[in-house]
Amino acid sequence: MTDFFKGIPQIRFEGAESDNEFAFRHYNPDEMLAGKRMEDHLRFAVAYWHSFAWPGGDPFGGQTFERPWFGDSIALAKMKADVAFEMFDILQAPFFCFHDADVRPEGADFAENTRNLEEIVDYIGTKMEGSKTRLLWGTANLFSNRRFMSGAATNPDPEVFAWSAATVKTCMDATQRLGGENYVLWGGREGYETLLNTDLTRESEQMGRFLSMVVDYKHKIGFKGAILIEPKPQEPSKHQYDYDVATVYGFLKRFGLENEVKVNIEQGHAILAGHSFEHEIALAASLGIFGSIDMNRNDYQSGWDTDQFPDSVPEMARAYYEILRAGGYTTGGTNFDAKIRRQSLDPEDLILAHVGAMDVCARALKAAAALLADGGLEANRQARYAGWDAPENRTLLSSDLASIEARVRAQGINPQPRSGRQERLENLWNRFV
């Protein structure tokens, strides 16, 4: 045990009328919604990197946090794990997520990195034996170290490609060892700064082959979880190859991986790509590649990915509505890829940020479930396309232009516009949120 969270009680559900800030007002893990416990719908996960590895910097300033486990040693990495599992217990968190560099100290070479990772993974495994918290997903940090300044899989240096592939292999082994339910690839620097020195064809071929090797290794070791790609449009790169869900799907189709790989969608990344969060979720579900989400938000007055904890029930309700429409998660979950502000120095701030975010998501889920159960929105959607259910109209999509022209002439078809009823549907939505 450490004393970092000394005096902070385990967070329990007390209901909406509670004035205890160290309590859930809306997140009741055992509440039944749409046939499942709330905990099983939301599948919350704590992000190891933002919660325990981030030093409190921003684009214009360095470290503001002073944590007793900061430093590159096995002993400090084990202390970090101790603190992490204490926080998981306080929150009763079902899951956590990590990059290799979050949990292990940086070594002098690949062999030392691997030894460090294996030792810490064994230690985390012992911590999990006494905890309810499980691993939602693992991943490799292939973006922070200077060796990745020109990418990992897409790097012009084949030695960086080799290092990256070997690192992913060790991280997949670690994820398998800890019973992870997914493995994520975020190509933080898989993109370009300038076309003046970039061969787009070569880099995309490298990236496709890299991902194919990941899928092959998944099957080789018998990993039962999902392989997920996390889209992002830019930052740090000017243009990243996994720009958004649609781009990722096109990439997967190109390399024949659309049935092997799904997406982990982040709210902040969706906004940076010029989309809404719910758009990206709905599109992924439509394409059959929805996997999991990173829950956070951006500051809409700032031009970068600020990774703040969610605070808008209406915004999150739209996301959870699309998740419920898609049938909910299978191996995925709600990972808080979010960090407290660099001025939030106290241990309590870290706990309360998660408490508030979990309550926001719970309220959003309840609103989304109620709206879906009401059926009004789906009835309106179905009615809008009802004409396509008529037998003579279903044949349009299997017909040809000449036959369709003959039908239009023979039947004197002269269609008139019909209202999309957007404002009425917005009013319906707002009755529930």
Secondary structure, DSSP 4 states (H G I P E B T S, - for coil): --STTTTPPPPEE--TT---TTEESS--TT-EETTEEHHHHH-EEEEHIIIII--S-BTTB------TT-SSSHHHHHHHHHHHHHHHHHHT-SEEEEEHHHHS---SSHHHHHHHHHHHHHHHHHHHHT-S-EEEEEE---SSSGGGTT-STT-SSHHHHHHHHHHHHHHHHHHHHTT-SEEEE--TT-EES-GGG--HHHHHHHHHHHHHHHHHHHHHHT--SEEEE----SSSSSEETT-SHHHHHHHHHHTT-TTTEEEEEEHHHHHHTTS-HHHHHHHHHHHT-EEEEE--B--TTSSS---BPP--HHHHHHHHHHHHHTT--SS--EEE-----TT--SHHHHHHHHHHHHHHHHHHHHHHHHHHHH-HHHHHHHHHTGGGGSHHHHGGGGS-HHHHHHHHHHHT---------HHHHHHHHHTT-
